[in-house]
Structure formats: C-alpha cells, structure tokens
Amino acid sequence: MNGETHCPLCAGSAISAYYRDRRPYLQCSTCRLVFVPPNFYLSREAEKAEYALHQNDVADPGYRSFLSRLMQPLATRLAPGARGLDFGCGPGPALAHMLREAGFEVALYDSFFAPDEEVLAASYAFICATEVVEHLHHPGRELDRLWSLLHRGGWLGIMTKLVRDREAFASWHYKNDPTHVCFFSADTWQWWADQHGARLEIIGADVILLQSGPRHPPL
C-alpha cells in the first residue's frame, strides 16, 4: 500500500486495507471512511459519460418515491419557502423539481451539468446532496464547503448507502459502480458531526440529516 495515501475525508494517515476486488478499498482508522485510492478514479470524461447514462425522470413514480425518502423528513424541518441548494443535481434535477413543487426555492449546482460557481457564494437554509458524496474525490473539502454555506440552524441532507461491515461489503452492489469511490458508515457520519458541532439524524438505511449547531459560526 502506498505510504503516502491519506484519507480524503479527514486527511488522516492511519490507513489499512479493507477489501479488494477489481479495485483496492482502504479504511481510515480515524473517521472510518472506506475509500478507493486516487489512481483508481475514472477520468473526468469517463465519469461524465457514466452519469449521462442515468435515467432520473421526475415523472417516474418510483424515482419520486426514492427521492421522497430524503425530501419528506427534510421538508418537515424547514420553514415555508426556505431557500436551498441541490448540490450534484445531475442532468435531470428531479429533487429540485419536487422541492419547488412543495414551495421551496432551489438553486442548482453540478460540476458536470450545472457548473454555476456563483451559487456556491450564496448561503442557504438547506442543502441537498442525493447520491453524491460517494462520488466525491475530495469529500472533506467539499463537505466543509457546503457546511460553510448553511445558515445557522440550517440542514444538510444527504442520501448515500452506508457501509456495515466487511462481510456485507464483499457482496455489496454499491461498491461496483466505478464512479463510487468513498463509502461512509454511521460511525463516519457521527465522527463528522462531532467535528462540526452538528446534530445528526440517520433515517432508514441511507438518509443522513445534519443540522448546524451552536458551534457553527454565523455567516
């Protein structure tokens, strides 16, 4: 294993082998993130080509039901008309469409499909990242940036499937997507929440809600 490998979430250097198939997977002993080494990342062009294959139709009842697992609990925690950001919205921003239907104001950002850097200079009552964090090459930097955009008391809503243990990981389909390079567990999110003074709620198998707390400085 490359001795220069550092955790992309916490920058820790206490790294150990976790699993291997067509790619190696490493785990950080500090934050418990499981991740793929950078030399196994796809090129930006190949990564975009994979995303372009996704069929995320807002008119599809099944897809709306999937997104509602995050939207419904988040919406109950927001003031009417709250302004938010759909980060990593993809080529078909279905979640933003559903949030707008519910009366919220939503800006869009996606480094491939909606690369408007101006929206990353604004502040928000909520930020959503559905099926995004597992793709991030620099999750520590990106999550910190999103956190800095939240109002005090604001919510960061994330959907990503969670690592359970090595045995489950071995047969886990989620790791087989070549664009998935970071895998979070409940312990990882608890570590992140503790580091950022966040209130953490994990709902079901893949919904993570983080509320900025008193240690989060006002903007």
For each residue, the residues with C-beta under 8 A, 3 or more apart:
1: 5 15 17 24 26
2: 5 37
3:
4:
5: 1 2 13 15 26 37
6: 11 12 13 15
7: 10 11 12 13 15 28 30 31 33 35 140
8: 11 33 35 38 136 137 138 139 140 182
9: 28 31 33 35 139 140 143 182 188 192
10: 7 28 30 31 33 140 191 195
11: 6 7 8 140
12: 6 7 15 28 29 30 31
13: 5 6 7
14: 28 29 30
15: 1 5 6 7 12 26 27 28 29
16: 26 27 29
17: 1 20 24 25 26 27
18: 25 26 27 34 166 169
19: 24 25 34 166 169 170 175
20: 17 23 24 25
21: 175
22:
23: 20 36 40
24: 1 17 19 20 36 37 40
25: 17 18 19 20 34 35 36 169 175 183
26: 1 5 15 16 17 18 34 35 36 37
27: 15 16 17 18 32 33 34 35
28: 7 9 10 12 14 15 31 32 33 35
29: 12 14 15 16 32
30: 7 10 12 14 191
31: 7 9 10 12 28 188 191 192
32: 27 28 29 185 187 188 191
33: 7 8 9 10 27 28 139 182 183 184 185 188
34: 18 19 25 26 27 163 169 182 183 185
35: 7 8 9 25 26 27 28 181 182 183
36: 23 24 25 26 40 41 180 181 182
37: 2 5 24 26 40
38: 8 41 137
39:
40: 23 24 36 37 181
41: 36 38 47 137 181
42: 46 47 50 178 179
43: 46 47
44: 47 48
45: 48 49
46: 42 43 49 50 178
47: 41 42 43 44 50 51 112 135 179
48: 44 45 51 52 112
49: 45 46 52 53
50: 42 46 47 53 54 177 178 179
51: 47 48 54 90 91 112 113 179
52: 48 49 91
53: 49 50
54: 50 51 90 91 92
55: 60
56: 60 63 90 91 92 94
57: 60 63 92 94
58: 63 64 92 94 97 98
59:
60: 55 56 57 63 64
61: 64 65
62: 65 66
63: 56 57 58 60 66 67 94
64: 58 60 61 67 68 94 98
65: 61 62 68 69
66: 62 63 69
67: 63 64 70 71 94 95 98 130
68: 64 65 71 72 98
69: 65 66 72 73 159 203 204 206 207
70: 67 73 74 95 128 130 157 158 159 207
71: 67 68 74 75 95 98 99 102
72: 68 69 75 76
73: 69 70 76 77 201 203 207 209
74: 70 71 77 78 126 128 155 157 209
75: 71 72 78 99 102 104
76: 72 73
77: 73 74 155 209 211
78: 74 75 82 84 104 125 126 155
79: 82 125
80: 103
81: 103 104 105
82: 78 79 104 105 125 126
83: 104 105 106 107 124 125
84: 78 99 104 105 106 107 124 125 126 127 128
85: 106 107 108 109 119 122 124 126 127 128 146 149
86: 89 93 95 96 99 106 107 108 109 128 130
87: 109 110 127 128 129 132 146
88: 109 110 111 129 130 131 132 135
89: 86 93 95 96 108 109 110 113 114
90: 51 54 56 93 110 113
91: 51 52 54 56 110 112 113
92: 54 56 57 58
93: 86 89 90 96 97 108 110 114
94: 56 57 58 63 64 67 97 98
95: 67 70 71 86 89 98 99 128 130
96: 86 89 93 99 100 106 108
97: 58 93 94 100 101
98: 58 64 67 68 71 94 95 101 102
99: 71 75 84 86 95 96 102 104 106 128
100: 96 97 103 104 105 106
101: 97 98
102: 71 75 98 99
103: 80 81 100
104: 75 78 81 82 83 84 99 100 126
105: 81 82 83 84 100
106: 83 84 85 86 96 99 100
107: 83 84 85 86 116 119 122 124
108: 85 86 89 93 96 114 116 119
109: 85 86 87 88 89 114 115 116 119 120
110: 87 88 89 90 91 93 113 114 115
111: 88 115
112: 47 48 51 91 115
113: 51 89 90 91 110
114: 89 93 108 109 110
115: 109 110 111 112
116: 107 108 109 119
117: 120 121
118: 121 122
119: 85 107 108 109 116 122
120: 109 117 145 149
121: 117 118
122: 85 107 118 119 149
123: 149 150 151 219
124: 83 84 85 107 127 149 150 151 154
125: 78 79 82 83 84 150 151 154 155
126: 74 78 82 84 85 104 150 154 155 156 157
127: 84 85 87 124 146 149 150 154 155 156 157
128: 70 74 84 85 86 87 95 99 157 158
129: 87 88 132 133 146 156 157 158 159
130: 67 70 86 88 95 157 158 159
131: 88 134 135 159 160
132: 87 88 129 135 136 158 160
133: 129 136 139 142 143 158 160 182 184
134: 131 160 161 174 177 180 181 182 183 184
135: 47 88 131 132 179 180 181 182
136: 8 132 133 139 142 143 181 182
137: 8 38 41 181
138: 8 141 142
139: 8 9 33 133 136 142 143 182
140: 7 8 9 10 11 143 144
141: 138 144 145
142: 133 136 138 139 145 146
143: 9 133 136 139 140 146 147 156 192
144: 140 141 147 148
145: 120 141 142 148 149
146: 85 87 127 129 142 143 149 150 156
147: 143 144 150 156 196 198 210 212 216
148: 144 145 219
149: 85 120 122 123 124 127 145 146
150: 123 124 125 126 127 146 147 154 155 156 212 216
151: 123 124 125 154 212 219
152: 212 216 218 219
153: 211 212
154: 124 125 126 127 150 151 211 212
155: 74 77 78 125 126 127 150 209 210 211 212
156: 126 127 129 143 146 147 150 198 209 210 211 212
157: 70 74 126 127 128 129 130 207 208 209 210
158: 70 128 129 130 132 133 207 208 209 210
159: 69 70 129 130 131 206 207 208
160: 131 132 133 134 184 206 208
161: 134 172 174 205 206
162: 184 185 186 202 205 206
163: 34 168 169 183 184 185 188
164: 168 169 185
165: 168 169
166: 18 19 169 170
167: 170
168: 163 164 165 171 172
169: 18 19 25 34 163 164 165 166 172 175 183
170: 19 166 167
171: 168
172: 161 168 169 175 176
173: 176
174: 134 161 177 180 183
175: 19 21 25 169 172 180 183
176: 172 173 180
177: 50 134 174 180
178: 42 46 50
179: 42 47 50 51 135
180: 36 134 135 174 175 176 177 183
181: 35 36 40 41 134 135 136 137
182: 8 9 33 34 35 36 133 134 135 136 139
183: 25 33 34 35 134 163 169 174 175 180
184: 33 133 134 160 162 163 188 189 208
185: 32 33 34 162 163 164 188 189
186: 162 189 190 202
187: 32 190 191
188: 9 31 32 33 163 184 185 191 192
189: 184 185 186 192 193 200 202 208 210
190: 186 187 193 194 200
191: 10 30 31 32 187 188 194 195
192: 9 31 143 188 189 195 196 198 210
193: 189 190 196 197 198 199 200 210
194: 190 191 197 198
195: 10 191 192
196: 147 192 193 210 212 215 216
197: 193 194 212 213 214 215 216
198: 147 156 192 193 194 210 211 212 213 216
199: 193 210 211 213
200: 189 190 193 208 209 210
201: 73 208 209 210 211
202: 162 186 189 207 208 209
203: 69 73 207 208 209
204: 69 207
205: 161 162
206: 69 159 160 161 162
207: 69 70 73 157 158 159 202 203 204
208: 157 158 159 160 184 189 200 201 202 203
209: 73 74 77 155 156 157 158 200 201 202 203
210: 147 155 156 157 158 189 192 193 196 198 199 200 201
211: 77 153 154 155 156 198 199 201
212: 147 150 151 152 153 154 155 156 196 197 198 216
213: 197 198 199 216
214: 197
215: 196 197
216: 147 150 152 196 197 198 212 213
217:
218: 152
219: 123 148 151 152
